[in-house]
Amino acid sequence: MRYIAPSILSADFARLGEQVDMLNRSDAEWIHVDVMDGVFVPNISFGFPIMQVLQRTAKKPLDVHLMITHPERYVERFADAGAYSVGFHLEAVDDPMPILDLIRAKGVRTCLTINPDIDVNRLLPYLDKVDMVLLMSVFAGFGGQKFIETTFDKLRIVHDEIVRRGLNTLVEIDGGVGRQNAARLFDAGADVLVAGSAVFGATDPIEEIKILKS
């Protein structure tokens, strides 16, 4: 699987409808929605009003990434707001299982995420309990950061464990993704690449998405 999920965080919000329409016409499979609370990460993005706009206008599945404290308070609302997938950070909670159950009960796909400074082995016990894991290849909170090369080591560990156990769990990579590393990431076992600045900063975003996929 080679999916591209452009991050709407990097879009021009003065032209949001136009840019969502561009993604609708592109070869991107999903639209990645980064939600930040200013507590778990030192930045604030957006919440339900933007989700409502996306729900009305996006024709691609909405891949929601919650970079927030107490995700258990909000996962059901994001599911109700049109999310196809809802993910949250393992390091933000004591026990992810009840929250995963809340998401799953809504009929929405589950995702568990870790920042670059979290031991990847902490994810492994949950590989058979989620639809997808997301490895941050920059620290959550801001777009445009430089890709952290040690992500490849973590990706191989997770991919090899998924293969060893015969699981269908997807692996998503988010942060610093562009044409310089997309092929290597897919070859190393990534299924979904989140690209923000690489897509929305391109002269021709639709063509850039094609390049990233190929």
Buried (B, 14 or more C-beta within 10 A) or exposed (E): EBBBBBBBBBBEEEEBEEBBBBBEEBBBBBBBBBBBBEEBBEBEBBBBEBBEBBBEBBEBBBBBBBBBBBBBEBBBBBBEBBBBBBBBBBBBBEEBEEBBEBBBEBEBBBBBBBBBEBEBEEBBEBBEBBBBBBBBBBBBBBBEBEBBEEBBEBBEBBBEBBEEEEEEBBBBBBBBBBEEBBBEBBEBBBBBBBBBBBBBBBEEBBEBBBBBBE
